[in-house]
Amino acid sequence: MGQLFPQPTAPRASGAGRRIYGLLRAQIADGTLPGGARAPSTRALAAELGVSRTTVTAAYEQLAAEGFLVTAPGRAARIAGHRGPQRSGLPPAAAAAATQPSAPALSAYGRRVRDAVLSALPPSAPARYDFLYGAVAGRDFPALAWRRAWQAGLLRPQPALYYAPPEGDPALRRALQGYLRRARGITCDAQQILIVHGSQQAIDLCARLLLDAGDAFAFEDPGYLMARRSCEATGARLHPVPVDALGLDTAHLPEGDPRVRLAYVTPSHQFPLGGVLPIGRRMELLAWARRCGAWILEDDYDGEFRYGQRPIDALQSIDTEGRVIYAGTFSKALSPQIRLGYLVLPPALVPVFRQAKRLADRHAPVLEQQALAAFIDSGQYERHVRRMRRTHERRRAALEEAVARHLPAGAQIAGTAAGLHAVLWLPFLWPRHEALVADAARSEGVGVYPLSPLFAREPTQPPRPAGLILGYASLSPEEIAQGVEILGRCVAAVARQQG
């Protein structure tokens, strides 16, 4: 028998076994050892390689278990008769290319997801002063109180460990029922609450369950890009509705289109411009939904944080016809990394949303739900929110003061009545200059984010000025002041270059 393998150099037994297994498997795969051929005997191969027969036998047993060899007591091992790539005489790369099958096609949904343009993820190396919207300060997390709540959930007796109900932990849903009534004016039954993996999953479930390809949806423009892409991925057609200082301009809602099935809104603090939808427009939005037979998805991503007065009640609290689906999250009050949010559903939608949640991922993590339920029931969550409201108000004041002090004349900060971010308008620059300012600031250690990617259609009458989104919840007042001072120099430099 010719030499199948190069001689190993003083191998250890385990290393030799892995090497023998790998080489035999490779030669079976490339056709050197064709299907049906007799494999070398374990005794002969062990003698040829200078290893123990036990080592070779172990490799053969592994190959047999994986179906590469066929063995039987008292009979020689043979190569399994699978149909694999055979030698063609071509170089390995050319042979692989010649036999490479075409990739299976994606679904229409998959192609739309593949082609969706999303905002770039934040750089892995954060800026020294990063005004990243959606981020909160790690030092603000109530670690001690959360640990106590976590331990309380961990010590709860569990007769058996199995999948939980898709709608979520009953204790958390009851706790949320009371909290939402106190904090957001929402009166609902605990059965209407569905616990999800953050508000993004809530939005995705709504898009998949309420929109078909060819339908249309009304959407704030500018608005939350990830929500827009979730709706577009269904094949539904976007109908952008302009936003002004008060939020969604209900005068531009689509009329007479029977395919409009959904409207996405952020009425408590419009994202990103910051308007708070007044009661008149709220009533007009509800009347529109009634006329069109459409659902309203209310994304209340940071409605707990309003300054100078109590938070405005949710749109859902004045919905008398079951048109509003309310989406809430703990990402801004606690941490985006907890990945827990919830939907308050009209009763008619509860069964299908529970089913969809079960199909998507069974249920949200149980221990986190139990910890959160204990955290809310103890009163710690609401105390934490009140404390963070005061903390963020100081940060907001620092931002407004720093912009007034360090930005060129004409710069304006807007959308600060609520929430954890603001928009910096630069009337002396155009939208095409936003990236120039952001790049210049990043080179100086300051992270700021252009407004342009959040527009579906850039307004032309009148054209808008350049805008930057500044999140301030992860920075101290001192860091905010220092970062804005540097940003002011960068803005002035770009304005001079473009002047």
PEFENKA-V437254 format. One record per helix or strand. SS is the DSSP state (@ for helix, = for strand). FROM is the first residue (numbers start at 1). LEN is the number of residues. If there is no record, write none. Layout:
ss/from/len
SS/FROM/LEN
SS/FROM/LEN
//
This chain:
ss/from/len
@/13/17
=/38/1
@/42/8
@/53/13
=/69/4
=/75/5
@/92/8
@/108/8
=/129/2
@/138/3
@/143/12
@/170/15
@/190/3
=/193/4
@/198/13
=/216/6
@/225/8
=/237/8
=/247/2
@/250/3
=/260/6
@/279/14
=/295/5
=/306/1
@/315/4
=/324/6
@/336/3
=/341/4
@/347/15
@/366/12
@/380/27
=/412/3
=/418/1
=/421/10
@/431/13
=/446/2
=/449/2
@/452/3
=/460/1
=/463/1
=/465/7
@/477/22
//
